[in-house]
Amino acid sequence: MSKPQGKTMPVREKPKFKPDTLKRVLKMLISFYPVLLPVTAVCIIFSSLTAAAPAIFQQQVIADIGKFYKSGDWSAASEVIIPKVLILVCLYVVSIVAITLYNQLMVIMTQGFLNKMRCKLFEGMQNLPIKYFDTNKHGDIMSHYTNDIDTMRELISRSIPTLLQASIIVITVLCIMLYYSLWMTLVVLLGVLLMTFVSKKVGGGSAKYFMRQQKAIGKTEGFVQEMMNGQKVIKVFCHEKECQEDFDRVNEELFNDSFRAHAFANCLGPIINNIGNILYVVVAMVGGILITTQVPNISVSSIIGGITVLTIDKVVPFLNMSKQFTGNINQVTQQINTVVMGLAGADRVFELMDQKPEVDDGYVTLVNCAIDADGNITETKERTHHWAWKHPHGDGTLTYTELKGDVRMVGVDFAYEEGKDVLHDVSVYAEPGQKVAFVGATGAGKTTITNLINRYYDIADGKIRYDGININKIKKSDLRRSLGIVLQETNLFSGTVMDNIRYGRLDATDEECIEAARLAGADDFITRLPNGYQTELANNGSNLSQGQRQLIAIARAAVADPPVMILDEATSSIDTRTEAIVQRGMDKLMEGRTVFVIAHRLSTVMNSDVIMVLDKGRIIERGSHESLIAEKGTYYQLYTGAFELE
């Protein structure tokens, strides 16, 4: 497929492996299961040693048969051979128990490990700053919980046990081979060197592309999710073909990486197997030559008991041991794919886990309080209609400041990216109970101001004070609990309408939720839904109109009953008739509260105490509706339609 004009293919990042990833996975596994993990390891070691035992028994039985054959007396054969066979059978029975036990324990540990990892991942994600979600594709983030975690499952449940088991068998068989014959061992090791060389060449290419595949999967999932969210826009602008072409490019990248990864991986197994088969024949031939030529057999046993010639009772077990040796080497090489994918997935999971959490060095908290006639503040556990800031001091004393909703920004500068200022020397003064409105073109900085008030982002310069307290000293959770926000983009969650309204305050009663809905003007349409307040919502409330979803969001803010409200285009998706209904409810909601309103529709801000006009990150006009009209400046031209906001 040819590359479309005007678009450049992204530069492929060379995948890098973090050497400590496996060590970190093992450390976490040990910390989660300090008892089960050693028990499982013992079971694996025992079953591995048992797998190497038949070679010893086979050599002894063949040697015994040779002795009886030479003597011609078979009367004692059963007494000598049968006990050895019975011992081997008992070892196999115990090995079966050990294998069954470790497989069951691995299921418990693997699924438990993944469960704990997802919990840690999600817990850490809750503490990330908004900036992370603004700068990363949501589909790619979701891929950490699905695809990347699943590759870790394969790593823990299959690859690590297989590598441990195969390594123990290889070491044990090598020791047995050295005990029987150095010459035969050298033949096997030469074959293993060839296997290692092939594995490095083929497996290295496989590893590189498996790591690329993991990143390509996350990119593809992110693209698909973006397209799903934008289906209506895609269809209304007839962009199906262009989207298909974009997807083909992303999918082609995934295909190429996956194809190369599996092409290398699928070649490796057959090559190693056939080298093992050739080695088996070579071992048989060399053994036969050594027996017929009566070459002295150098081995550990010859050092102990004296040098002898190689005999058939040592060559026959060697054939099986060489097969077992190379077979387990092959097991190790076949796990390279899973290990690489698992470590690549673990790298991505740890990358998300290691993201710096949102910094919160605040120590001033928000508490319910009671205020007597003399103005004395007393903290209470039960919910009241009064709030106070609880301010601990270095000497151990506490002071309480009544939450009045006095918000002041002084000389604030801010940039999302360094060198690209969004706000310049912005000063805002919102006195308790005031309604402050921001108007201006898209990108003027209206929403940015509210993002700074609730500390989604921290300012570069200037001060923001809340009831005289620098907001950097207030704990973010308490700061945001004091703010009710209705966003332009409405987010509803899976559950009932009642659940979504109660999201504003989880301890709210049904009656309080219904009252909040009435206040917002949502009760009328909710009662006409199939199951009223118990109607199930899904896919961000796709079975509701945009205006209905916005009304539920307003009701959600109303039930929270916050001292300060931020309304970011709260009525932008509501028709004029509904807006009049909502406006009456919102007027009641705003009574006694400090309110920040962002609006393009000037009819919604005319009754504000202060209107601020922003342009390119600066406040160019401020005043009441009447005073701004009298000035006949930018606001006057906007109001009279001399030019548009955009």
C-alpha positions, 0 to 999 in steps of 0.5 A, spaced: 500 500 500 502 506 497 504 512 502 498 517 502 501 524 499 502 529 505 503 524 510 510 522 513 511 515 516 513 515 523 520 514 525 520 507 528 523 507 535 528 502 537 525 498 542 530 497 549 530 492 554 530 494 562 535 489 565 531 489 572 524 488 569 524 480 571 528 482 577 522 487 579 517 482 577 520 476 581 521 481 587 513 483 587 511 475 586 515 474 592 512 480 596 505 478 594 506 470 596 512 469 601 510 462 603 507 459 597 512 461 592 518 457 596 513 451 596 512 451 589 519 452 587 521 446 592 515 442 588 518 444 581 525 442 583 523 435 586 519 434 580 525 436 575 530 432 579 525 426 578 525 427 571 533 426 571 533 420 575 531 414 570 538 415 567 541 413 573 536 407 574 537 405 567 544 405 567 544 400 573 539 396 571 543 395 564 549 393 568 546 388 572 543 385 566 550 385 563 553 381 570 547 376 570 548 375 562 556 374 563 555 369 569 549 365 566 545 365 573 539 369 573 536 366 579 537 373 583 535 378 577 528 379 580 531 381 587 536 386 584 532 389 579 525 389 581 527 393 588 530 399 583 524 399 579 519 400 585 523 405 587 523 409 580 515 408 580 515 411 587 519 417 585 514 418 579 508 417 584 511 423 588 513 427 582 506 427 579 503 429 586 509 435 586 507 437 579 499 437 580 501 441 587 505 446 583 500 447 577 495 448 582 499 453 586 501 457 580 494 458 578 493 461 585 499 465 585 498 467 577 491 470 578 492 473 584 498 476 582 495 479 576 489 481 580 494 485 585 497 488 579 491 491 576 489 494 583 496 497 584 496 499 577 489 502 577 490 505 584 496 509 581 492 511 575 487 515 580 493 519 583 496 521 576 495 528 574 490 530 569 496 532 564 497 525 563 490 523 561 491 529 556 497 527 553 496 519 552 491 516 548 486 512 552 486 506 548 493 505 549 492 506 557 487 501 557 492 496 553 496 496 559 490 493 563 488 488 558 494 486 553 500 487 557 497 484 563 495 478 559 503 477 557 505 477 564 500 472 566 504 467 560 510 469 563 509 468 570 504 461 569 508 458 564 515 461 562 518 462 569 516 455 571 518 452 565 525 455 565 526 453 572 524 446 571 528 446 564 535 449 567 535 444 573 534 438 569 539 440 564 544 441 570 542 435 573 543 431 567 550 434 565 552 432 572 550 425 571 553 425 564 560 428 567 559 422 572 559 417 566 563 419 561 567 426 559 568 424 551 560 423 550 559 429 554 563 433 550 559 431 544 553 433 547 556 440 549 558 441 542 551 440 539 548 445 545 553 450 542 550 449 535 543 450 538 546 456 542 548 460 536 542 458 532 538 461 538 542 467 539 541 469 531 534 467 530 531 468 537 535 475 537 531 477 531 524 474 534 525 478 541 526 485 537 520 484 533 516 482 539 517 488 543 515 492 537 509 488 537 507 490 544 507 497 542 504 496 536 498 493 539 497 499 544 497 504 538 492 500 534 487 499 540 488 507 542 486 508 534 480 503 534 478 506 541 478 513 538 475 511 532 469 508 536 468 515 540 468 519 533 463 514 529 458 520 528 463 525 526 466 520 521 459 518 518 457 525 518 463 528 514 463 521 510 470 520 512 470 512 512 475 511 507 480 516 510 479 512 517 480 505 513 486 508 510 489 510 517 487 504 520 490 500 514 497 504 516 497 502 523 494 495 522 500 494 517 505 496 522 502 491 527 502 486 522 509 487 520 512 486 527 507 480 528 509 477 522 517 478 523 516 476 530 512 469 529 516 468 523 523 468 527 519 464 533 516 459 529 523 457 525 527 456 532 523 450 534 524 446 528 531 448 527 533 446 535 529 439 534 532 437 528 539 439 531 537 435 537 535 429 532 542 429 529 546 430 535 542 423 538 545 420 532 552 423 533 552 420 540 550 413 538 555 413 533 561 416 537 559 411 543 559 405 538 566 407 536 569 408 543 566 402 545 569 398 539 576 402 539 576 400 547 578 408 548 579 409 556 573 412 559 575 419 563 569 421 568 568 423 575 566 415 576 573 413 573 577 418 578 573 415 584 574 408 582 579 407 576 579 408 569 576 403 565 573 403 558 566 405 555 561 400 556 554 399 553 551 400 560 553 407 559 552 409 552 545 407 552 543 412 558 547 417 554 542 417 548 536 418 552 540 423 556 542 427 550 535 427 548 533 430 554 538 435 555 537 438 548 529 437 549 530 442 555 535 446 551 529 447 546 524 448 552 528 454 554 529 457 547 521 456 545 520 460 552 524 466 549 518 469 545 513 468 551 519 471 556 520 477 551 513 479 550 512 478 558 517 483 559 515 488 554 508 488 557 511 488 564 516 494 562 509 498 559 506 496 566 511 498 570 512 505 566 505 506 567 506 505 575 512 509 575 509 515 572 510 521 577 503 521 582 500 528 582 504 532 587 499 534 593 503 537 599 497 541 602 495 540 609 489 545 610 483 540 610 476 542 609 471 540 615 464 541 617 463 546 622 458 549 627 458 557 628 455 560 634 452 567 635 459 570 636 462 567 630 466 561 634 467 555 629 466 548 632 468 542 628 463 537 627 462 530 624 455 530 622 454 534 615 452 541 616 451 547 611 457 550 614 464 549 612 471 551 615 478 550 613 482 546 618 489 549 619 494 545 623 500 549 625 507 547 627 506 549 634 501 543 634 495 548 635 489 549 630 485 554 627 479 554 623 477 559 617 470 559 615 469 557 608 466 563 605 468 562 597 473 568 597 477 566 591 483 571 588 488 570 583 493 575 583 498 576 577 497 569 574 502 566 568 501 559 566 503 555 560 501 548 558 508 547 554 514 551 556 514 557 552 507 557 550 504 561 555 496 561 555 495 566 561 498 572 562 498 576 568 491 574 570 488 577 576 481 575 578 477 577 584 471 573 586 468 575 593 463 570 597 456 570 593 458 573 587 457 570 580 463 571 576 463 570 568 468 569 563 467 570 556 471 570 550 473 566 544 475 559 544 482 558 546 482 565 550 484 561 557 477 561 560 477 554 562 484 554 563 482 559 569 478 554 572 483 548 571 488 552 575 482 554 581 481 546 582 489 545 581 488 540 575 495 544 573 499 548 577 501 556 576 508 558 573 507 565 577 503 569 581 498 567 587 491 564 588 488 564 594 482 561 597 479 565 603 485 568 604 489 561 604 494 559 598 491 554 595 498 550 595 497 549 602 490 546 601 489 538 600 487 537 593 482 532 595 479 538 600 480 543 595 476 540 590 470 537 595 469 545 596 468 546 588 462 543 584 463 543 577 459 542 571 463 541 565 462 542 557 463 535 556 458 530 560 461 524 563 455 519 565 457 512 568 454 505 567 449 504 572 442 508 574 440 515 573 439 515 580 447 512 581 449 518 576 446 523 580 448 520 587 455 520 584 456 528 586 455 525 594 455 518 595 451 519 602 445 522 599 439 519 600 434 518 594 430 524 596 436 529 596 437 526 589 430 527 586 430 534 589 437 536 586 434 533 579 428 538 580 432 543 582 436 542 575 430 541 571 431 534 570 426 531 574 420 532 568 424 527 563 427 522 568 420 520 570 418 519 563 424 514 562 422 507 562 424 506 569 424 513 572 430 514 576 432 506 576 433 507 568 440 503 566 445 508 563 451 505 558 456 508 554 456 515 557 448 515 557 448 514 549 440 513 550 439 520 552 440 526 548 446 531 549 441 536 553 438 530 558 445 528 559 447 535 561 441 536 566 443 530 570 450 533 570 447 539 573 443 535 578 449 531 580 453 538 582 447 540 585 446 534 590 454 535 592 451 542 595 458 545 594 460 552 597 463 554 590 460 552 583 464 552 576 459 552 570 463 551 564 458 551 558 453 548 563 447 550 558 451 549 551 447 543 549 440 545 552 435 548 547 433 555 549 426 553 552 430 548 556 435 553 558 430 558 561 427 552 566 434 550 568 436 557 569 431 558 574 433 552 578 441 554 577 439 561 580 436 557 586 443 553 586 447 559 586 444 563 591 449 564 597 455 561 593 461 563 589 460 562 582 464 562 576 461 561 569 464 560 562 459 561 556 459 563 549 451 565 550 451 572 553 444 571 555 446 566 560 451 571 563 448 578 563 446 577 571 453 576 573 456 581 578 462 581 574 463 579 567 471 578 564 472 578 557 478 574 555 483 575 549 489 571 548 490 569 555 489 576 558 483 580 561 481 586 557 475 588 560 471 587 566 465 589 570 457 588 570 453 587 564 451 594 564 458 598 565 461 594 559 455 596 555 456 603 557 464 602 555 462 600 548 468 596 548 469 588 546 463 586 550 459 591 547 461 589 540 460 581 542 453 583 545 450 587 539 453 582 534 458 587 531 463 581 531 463 574 533 466 570 539 470 565 534 
